[in-house]
């Protein structure tokens, strides 16, 4: 038990009231299978959750941080993506409930900032991975590791040449805390690891580290899946003195060890 910690189960779509100094609005499924399962609820979580977080911040004079996403850039035409890039998003595609929900949340944050002087911070989070992901999370790192450890075929969508940049969770948390606790920048600020890998390279690294005999299976690419994703983190370095310290090689080892223990304990 932690005397200063209280867990309250609550749906952010409904208003909430607490006496707090800082609010981190992290509430939203972030994995395509999860956010596409109930897309209307996903967009309500992003938009109503942002409104309720901002409403509380306004009432109690708290600083509020929005966990936004690299998905606001959609399938980018600029590489790597700086914060000034306005994005290329399909507003009616199967990913739009998440992408446009998060874009609208950013709009709300900046309107509350301009109209009501709410003290806001906006982080655009790029692909993040690490221990405590759910085995059925549905994102690529956990999928590959679980499939490899179970000696199941590894599923790659498309030809595997699409790229992602993977940030270890400890680095991400440090970036969010630094953004919250500095006084000069509202954001948006990209928080992610600029090391760029193809999905095929990721699969090969996982196979090598797990010593798995799994084979790679290729499936058709889902709609609106971005072909490239890499953060420009110049602003985070300058404004927060932050950059990631844990390379994919080390982060994958830690994550694989976690999943080994999880799968062995069930």
N, C-alpha and C positions, 0 to 999 in steps of 0.2 A: 504494500500500500504506500502511495505517495501522498502526503498530506496536502500538497499544493496541486494535486492533479484530480480532476473530477471528470469522469466520462459520462456524457449525456447522449443517448441515442435520439437523433432528431433528423427529420427530413428538411433540408434547406429550402425546399419549395415553400414550406410554411414559415412565417416570421418567427424569430427567436429573440430573446432578450437576456443578456448577461452583462455584468459589470466587468469590462476588460480594457486593457490599454492597446492591445494589438490583436488583429484578426487575420488569420491566414485562410483565405477561401480556396481550399483544395478539392472541394466536393464536385466530382463528376467522373463517371467511368471514362477511361482514356484508351481502352483497347477496342479496335473496330468491332469484334464480335459482341462485346458487351454494350457498346454505345449504339450499335445497330439493332440490338435485340428489342429495344423499346425507344425508337428515335424521338418520339414526341416527349417522352419523359426526360430524355437526355437534354433536349433543347430547353425544356422547362427548368431542369436542374442548373444549367449554365446561366440562364437569364434571371429566373426568380431567385436563385442562390446568390447571384451578384447583387440584385436589388436588395435582398434582405440583409446581406453582409454590409452593403453601403448604408442602408437605413440604420442599422445598429451603430455603425461607425459614426454616423452623423449625430445620433442620439447621445452616445456616451463619449464623443470626442476622441475616438480611437483611431489609430493608424491601421489601414486595411490593405493587405496584399492579395492580388489576384494571381492565381496560378493559371496563366494563359499558356499558349502552346505554339510550337512551330507550325501547327496545322493552319494558323491564320495566314501563312504564306501559300497554302494550297500546293499545287504542282508548280514549283517556282521556275521562272524564266531567267532569274538572276542567281549566280552561284559564286561564292557562298551567299547566304541571305543576311543582309544588314537590317537593322530595325527600321530604316527608312523605306524598305521595300514594301509596297502596298499589297502584294499578294496576287495570286491567280487561282481563285476558288470557284468551283461550280456550285451555285446556290441551290440547285435542285438535285444534286447527286446523292448517292447513298451515304457519303461521309459528311454531308452538309449539316446534319443535325449537330454534329460535334464542331466542325470548322466554323460554321456561321453562328452557332451558339456562343462560342468563345470570342468570335469577332464582336458580336453584339455586347457581350459582357465588357470587353475593353471600351466600347463606345459609352456604356453606362458609367464605367469608372471615370472616364475623362469628363463626362457631363456632370457627374456629382462633384468632381474636382473644380470645374469651372463655375458651376452654378451655386454649389453649397460649400465650397472650400474644404471638402473632405480630404484628409491626408492620405493619398493613395500611393501604392507601389504596384507595378505590373511587370511580372516576369514571363518571358516567352520560353517555355521549357521545351527542349529538344529530347529525342528518345532517351529514356532513362531506364536503367536495369539494376538488379542487385538482389541480395537475399530478401526474403519475405514476399517476393512476388508469388502469386497463386500459380500452382501447376497448370491450371486451365485459364490463365490470364489471357492467352490468345495473341500476345505480342511475340515478336520474332525470337528474341533471346530466350525467353522461357520455353516457347514451343520447341526450339531446336535442342535445348538442353534436355528437356523431359523426353523428347523422342529418342535422342541419342542414348540416354541412360536406360531407357526401356528397350533398346535395340529395335525400335520401330523406324520405318522409313521417314526421312526428313523431308518435310513439305516445303518446296520453294514455289512461290507464285511468280509467273513470268520466267525470264531466262536467268534470273539471279544477278543481273548486271545493275539493277537499281541500287542506289547507295543510301546508307543511313550513317548517322554519327551518334555513337552510343556513349552516354554519360553515366558514370557509376553513381549510385544513389548518395553516397557520403559527400561527393563533390557537389552534387546538386543542392543538398540540404545546406551546406556551407554557403553556397551562392545565394540561396533564398534568405538566409539569416542576415547575411551582409547587406542585401538589398533592403530588407526591412529596417535594419538598424542604422542606416546612413541617412543624413538629413537633406541631401541636395537633389537627388534624382528621383522623379516619380517613375521612371521607365517610360515606355517598355524597354526592357533590357533582355537580350538573349542570354539564357543560361543553358549551356550545353557543351559537349566536347567536340572540337573541330576535327578530330581524327575521323576521316571518312573511309568507310569500308563498303564493298559490295556485299549484298546478301549472301552470295556464293562464298566469298572470303570468310564471312562470319560462320557459315555452315561448316566450312573446312576446319576452321579453328576449333569449333565445338567438337567435331569428330576426333580431331587430333588429341584434344585435352581429355576427352572422356574415354579415349581408346575404344570407341564404339565401332561395331561392324555395320551400322545402319547405312542404307543406300539413300541417295538423294532422288526424290521424285519431283518432277516439274509439273505445275498446274497452271491454268490460265490466270492472268493477272486480273484482280478485281477492279471495278470501276473507280476512276479518279485516284488510283494509287500513285503517289508522287514518285517520279523517277530519280530525283536527287534531293538530298536533304543534308545541309551542312551549315552550322551557325557561324556567322562572323561575330567573334566575341571581343572585338576591339573595345567596345563601350564598357563591357563588364570588367575588362582588365583596367581600364582607365578610371572608371567611376567607383568600382568596388574593390580594386586590387585583387580581383578573383580570376583564377583560371583553374581548370581541372588538373589534378595531380595523379589520378589513378588511370593508367593506360588500360586499353581493352584486354590485353593479355592477363594482367593482374586481376582485373575486375571479373573476368570470366572464370578464373580459377576459384575465386571466393564464391561466386554465384553457383558454380557447378558443385562445390562442396556442400553448400546449403541444400541444394536440391537432392543430392545423394542422401543426406541425412533425412530429409523430408520423406523421400520415397521409401527409404528403409524402415521408417518408423510407422508406415501405414500398412 
